[in-house]
Amino acid sequence: MIKFAPKHKGGHNLLSQLKQRLKKLKEESKKGKASSKSKFSIKKEGAGQVCIIGQTNSGKSTLLKALTNVEVQIDNYPFTTKQPVVGMMNYEDVLIQLIEIPSTFDPEFTSLLQTADEVVILIDGEQDIEKQKEELNQIIKKNKIEDKIIWVLNKAERRTYLGMINISAIAKVGLNRLKDEMWNRLGLIRVYTKSPGKEKVVPPVALPRGATVKDVAKSIHKDFLKTFHFARVFNNSQFSGQKVGLDFLLNDMDIVEIHTK
């Protein structure tokens, strides 16, 4: 329309309007392209999501494989991992999702740190520890994840470091302590369910600390609340098998047997 609009004096207003409209369309197009570049995301699965970051060759892939058995490429040259790698860790019948973040620290991938429940910072015990901490602290501050951090020293066969969980991913030493820390930091409890006269159901339901029988009933099916009569809770205490109501506070590893009307 601009090309064929009259160029004489009487057509100046029309030409000006068309040029303003074209400018606006170009700006809207740029905004549309920018917004269409969505952040890299990985659907959360399991009881929690934990990211693993560290400098190149710190042992992230080895740790991921040791904890999840996922097949990952492990080489001695830098930046082997180009994309985030996902594995599922089994912690006493509960699955926890682990994600290895490439050491390129591409903002597209480090955005995952902000939505993760926890972030394991892996330090290479064979390299300068303080220098690694300084560089990784920049990533922590930039992504505002100070409250999610678990510091881990890998390759700790020859040296240890106070204030960190000391492990050897390749020798699978110290991994149980790391697993325990991951689980404890999630703030969850494991609650098994069972039908009268039957064995408990595996896997258990993962619920926040402070959960009640009502939360368990809702997690099974909302109709359980309508037909709920009472429940029995089994555990290692002297009150195992006691009859309780919906507001009964549950503990880790409790087994709940729901009875309906």
C-alpha positions in Angstrom: 0.0 0.0 0.0 2.9 2.3 0.7 4.4 1.6 -2.6 1.2 2.5 -4.5 0.0 5.3 -2.3 -0.2 8.7 -4.0 2.9 10.8 -3.5 1.3 14.2 -4.1 0.5 16.6 -1.3 -3.0 15.3 -0.7 -1.7 11.8 0.0 0.8 12.8 2.7 -1.6 12.0 5.6 -2.4 8.5 4.2 1.3 7.8 3.5 2.2 8.9 7.1 -0.5 6.6 8.6 0.7 3.7 6.5 4.3 4.2 7.6 3.3 4.4 11.3 1.3 1.2 10.9 4.2 -0.6 9.3 6.5 0.5 12.1 4.0 -0.8 14.7 3.7 -4.2 12.9 7.5 -4.6 12.8 7.7 -3.9 16.6 5.0 -6.4 17.3 6.7 -9.0 15.1 10.0 -8.6 17.1 8.1 -9.0 20.3 6.4 -12.1 19.0 9.7 -13.6 18.0 11.2 -12.9 21.4 8.3 -14.3 23.3 8.2 -17.4 21.1 11.7 -18.4 22.4 10.4 -20.4 25.4 12.8 -21.4 28.2 14.1 -24.9 28.2 11.9 -27.0 30.5 11.8 -30.6 31.7 8.6 -31.9 33.2 8.9 -32.7 36.9 8.5 -36.4 37.7 8.8 -38.3 40.9 8.8 -36.9 44.5 11.3 -34.1 43.6 13.6 -32.5 41.0 17.3 -32.1 41.7 19.8 -30.4 39.3 23.5 -31.2 39.3 26.0 -28.5 38.3 29.7 -28.2 38.4 32.8 -27.3 36.3 33.7 -29.4 33.4 35.1 -32.9 34.2 34.0 -32.6 37.9 32.3 -35.9 37.6 28.7 -34.9 37.0 27.9 -37.6 34.5 29.6 -40.3 36.6 27.6 -39.2 39.6 24.3 -39.2 37.6 25.0 -42.7 36.3 26.0 -43.9 39.8 22.8 -42.6 41.3 20.3 -43.5 38.5 22.0 -46.1 36.2 21.1 -43.9 33.3 23.4 -44.4 30.3 25.4 -41.2 29.8 28.5 -40.4 27.7 31.6 -40.1 30.0 34.9 -38.9 28.5 38.0 -37.2 29.8 37.8 -34.2 27.5 35.9 -31.0 28.5 32.2 -30.3 27.8 31.2 -33.8 26.9 27.6 -33.1 27.9 25.9 -30.7 25.5 22.3 -31.0 26.7 20.7 -31.6 30.1 20.6 -35.3 30.9 17.8 -36.8 33.1 17.7 -39.8 35.3 15.5 -41.2 38.1 17.0 -42.1 41.4 15.3 -44.7 43.6 15.4 -43.7 47.3 13.7 -46.4 49.4 10.7 -46.9 47.1 10.5 -43.2 46.1 11.7 -41.8 42.8 13.6 -38.5 42.6 14.4 -36.9 39.3 18.0 -35.8 38.7 19.1 -33.5 35.9 22.7 -32.9 34.9 23.3 -29.3 33.6 26.0 -28.9 31.0 29.1 -27.0 32.2 28.7 -24.4 29.5 26.1 -22.8 31.9 24.0 -21.7 29.0 21.2 -19.5 30.4 18.7 -21.6 28.5 19.7 -24.6 30.7 20.5 -22.8 33.9 16.9 -21.6 34.0 16.1 -25.2 35.2 17.9 -24.3 38.5 15.2 -21.8 39.3 12.4 -24.4 39.1 14.2 -27.3 40.7 13.6 -28.3 44.3 17.3 -28.6 45.0 20.7 -28.0 43.3 23.8 -30.2 43.9 27.0 -28.2 43.4 29.7 -30.7 42.5 33.3 -29.7 43.3 36.3 -31.5 41.7 38.5 -32.6 44.6 41.5 -32.8 42.3 41.3 -29.1 41.3 41.4 -25.7 43.1 38.4 -25.9 45.4 38.2 -22.3 46.3 38.4 -21.1 42.7 35.6 -23.5 41.8 33.5 -22.3 44.7 34.0 -18.7 43.6 33.0 -19.3 40.0 30.0 -21.4 40.9 28.8 -18.9 43.5 28.4 -16.5 40.6 25.9 -19.0 39.0 24.2 -19.4 42.4 23.7 -15.6 42.9 22.7 -15.0 39.3 19.9 -17.5 39.5 19.0 -16.7 43.1 19.1 -20.3 44.3 21.1 -19.8 47.6 18.4 -21.7 49.6 18.5 -24.8 47.4 22.2 -25.7 47.5 23.9 -28.9 48.6 27.7 -28.7 48.4 29.4 -31.9 47.4 33.1 -32.7 47.0 33.8 -35.4 44.4 37.0 -37.4 44.0 37.4 -37.2 47.7 39.6 -40.3 47.9 42.7 -38.2 48.8 41.3 -35.1 50.4 38.2 -34.1 52.3 36.5 -30.7 52.9 34.5 -29.5 55.9 31.1 -28.2 55.1 30.6 -30.5 52.1 29.4 -34.0 51.6 32.5 -35.9 50.5 32.0 -38.6 47.9 33.7 -40.6 45.2 31.2 -41.0 42.3 33.5 -43.5 40.5 34.0 -45.7 43.6 30.4 -45.1 44.8 31.6 -44.0 48.2 29.5 -41.6 50.2 26.5 -41.8 47.9 24.1 -43.0 50.6 24.7 -39.9 52.7 24.1 -37.7 49.6 20.9 -39.5 48.9 19.8 -39.0 52.5 20.5 -35.3 52.3 18.6 -35.0 49.1 15.6 -36.7 50.6 15.7 -34.8 53.9 15.9 -31.4 52.1 12.7 -32.2 50.2 10.7 -32.1 53.4 8.6 -35.0 52.5 7.3 -38.2 54.1 6.6 -41.6 52.6 3.1 -43.0 53.3 2.1 -46.5 52.1 -1.5 -47.4 51.5 -3.2 -50.8 51.8 -6.6 -52.3 51.4 -8.0 -54.4 54.4 -6.5 -57.9 54.4 -3.9 -57.0 51.7 -0.3 -56.0 51.6 0.9 -52.4 51.4 1.0 -50.8 48.0 4.5 -49.9 46.5 5.5 -47.2 45.7 4.4 -45.0 48.6 2.7 -41.6 48.4 5.2 -38.8 48.9 3.5 -36.0 50.9 4.8 -32.8 52.7 5.6 -33.2 56.4 2.5 -32.5 58.5 0.3 -34.4 56.1 -2.8 -36.1 57.4 -5.0 -39.1 56.6 -7.2 -36.7 54.6 -4.2 -35.9 52.3 -3.7 -39.6 51.7 -7.4 -40.2 50.9 -7.4 -37.2 48.5 -4.2 -38.5 46.7 -5.9 -41.9 46.1 -9.3 -40.5 44.8 -11.4 -37.6 45.8 -14.4 -39.9 46.3 -12.7 -41.5 49.2 -13.5 -38.3 51.2 -17.2 -38.7 50.5 -17.3 -42.4 51.6 -14.6 -42.3 54.3 -15.6 -44.1 57.6 -12.2 -44.5 59.4 -8.6 -45.5 58.9 -6.1 -47.7 60.6 -2.5 -46.6 60.7 0.3 -49.2 61.0 3.9 -48.5 62.0 6.6 -49.5 64.5 5.0 -47.8 67.5 3.0 -49.4 70.3 -0.1 -47.8 68.7 0.2 -49.6 65.4 -3.2 -50.5 63.9 -5.1 -47.8 65.9 -8.3 -46.5 64.5 -8.1 -42.8 63.4 -9.9 -40.1 61.6 -9.1 -37.8 58.7 -7.2 -35.3 60.8 -4.7 -37.8 62.1 -1.1 -36.6 61.6 1.1 -39.0 59.8 4.8 -39.9 60.1 7.4 -41.2 57.6 6.9 -44.8 56.6 3.3 -45.0 58.1 0.9 -47.5 56.4 -2.6 -46.3 56.0 -5.6 -48.6 55.6 -8.8 -46.7 54.6 -12.2 -48.1 55.4 -15.3 -46.7 53.6 -19.0 -46.7 54.5 
